[in-house]
Amino acid sequence: MNMNTNEHNKKAEQLDVHSTSNDNEKLTTNQGLKINNNQDSLKAGERGPSLLEDFILREKITHFDHERIPERVVHARGSGAHGIFKLTKSLAEYTKAKFLTELGKETPVFVRFSTVAGSKGSTDLARDVRGFAVKFYTEEGNYDLVANNMPVFFIQDAIKFPDLVHAVKPEPDNEIPQAASAHDTFWDFISLMPESMHMIMWLMSDRAIPRSLRMMEGFGVHSFKFINEAGKVHFVKFHFKPRLGVHSVAWSEAQMISGVDSDFHKRDLWEAIENGDYPEWDFGVQLIPEEDEHKFDFDLLDPTKIVPEEEVPVEIVGTLTLNRNPDNFFAETEQIAFHPGHIIPGIDFTNDPLLQGRLFSYTDTQLSRLGSPNFHEIPINRSINTVHNNQRDGHMRQQIVKGKSSYEPNSIGGGCPFQAMMSEGGFTSQQERVSGVKIRERSKSFVDHYSQAKLFYNSQSAPEKTHLQNALIFELSKVTRPEIRERLVGQLAYIDTDLAWKVAEKLGVEVKKLEWPNQSLPADSNII
Ligand code: HEM
């Protein structure tokens, strides 16, 4: 096994135990019986019929019949690779997470890149968000940074996620992907969702069609928390910055590439790693002391907002290198199960209502995607430290736990693990004071939907602005209902009137002021 930068990679060693090669081996059944004829089924007479007794035929076909598992409900199309994260600057002042404090420490990782909306067989070059999910196999347990290549998200509250995904996925009656047909449902939803406008600016920009997976950024999106040994808290935003720089293709190129090679990104990543041209990212953090939580003109808990780098610079603290392709796509890239709730001491969640909903969603979906509560035992999902608890049984249980008892408290002993103190690495949630009335309402601090959309649009160069305008014109020209186009143009007017007029003119609609019964509009909302 060659992990190149790391001689003693504990994850690679662990996977090795579960790996096998069929080179120079004889064909066997799943029971280890050598097979003498793999060309013909067992028949009564030369011309049949086939016999039910033929366990070799039955086993082969039965296994084949069950080869497929459900694709991910989102992020179905993915490419993965193994690698190493190396810490180049200690964050001990901010977090007690060991892989971020011990200078020079190397932590094995598996990264899965994905598109969000398309099915498993869709094109790599879709105009879409890209997933950038990183599993750090740390000595304190798995830490997953389930990131995207855009720093903000469409919605502020997890309760809207199924609606967003239903709007972007193929329409329920004909199952035709929206890229190939009408775009009505997606743009209908978006035009009614002012909070999505910042993300829409990113999505319509060149960022949405990367040149290569090796040339895109990664963002944790939510604010998370760092907690140091003394219990001091900082908010943190995570960033990956590609050493090759950020590069995209133009829409016309994307369409051409999709026609010729819809696996363009997958192939590019695979070949680069095979050729020893290992992709690398600088890993950086934006750190905000807990006491500065309210010093911004947006809410740090709002996932539709960035923390501008001019206000809080990104500090580079490590390097992520991908240096080995998977041995088996299904066993590794498909079966890996990321979860933003996989954290370790020194890292904690914030009350971002999108993040809070994600914390429920991932294990829940993986139970149906991977089919058993024991999916943490699949080799790619195992932590490099050993797992000890009183969970038992369930479909496909692999671990053979010895001993008589599996409960706690326990005076009998005989196999029962006991909880760890903090000094022994036991995880404790940050003690945070919370108070308030139970309420189903959006915080007023989440209400400004346009300032950062404007900021992003204004940060674009002239050619980038033209691309963004053309993307909106192209996408909205596929919307069949004029009222949806008009409503979206109305949204654009709050970002940039020139942009709204240009798009409206090409679409043949008017720029009209929107009325939002339940939304407060920004101070400059009378711009039309
Ligand atoms: C995958 C739910 C928001 C990044 C998934 C999956 C679900 C899901 C169900 C499929 C997981 C699997 O089958 O293993 C949600 C919900 C969200 C949300 C409910 C909001 C409430 C986000 C955000 C990000 C993100 C904000 C980025 C920061 C990803 C990535 C994957 C993924 C990268 C693919 C992981 C992989 O490669 O296996 N999400 N998601 N999601 N999500 Fe989310």
Residues whose N, C-alpha, C, O or C-beta is under 5 A from the ligand:
A	BS01	HEM	R72 V73 V74 H75 R112 S114 G131 F132 A133 V146 A147 N148 F153 A158 F161 F219 G220 V221 I336 A337 F338 L354 G357 R358 S361 T365 Q366 R369
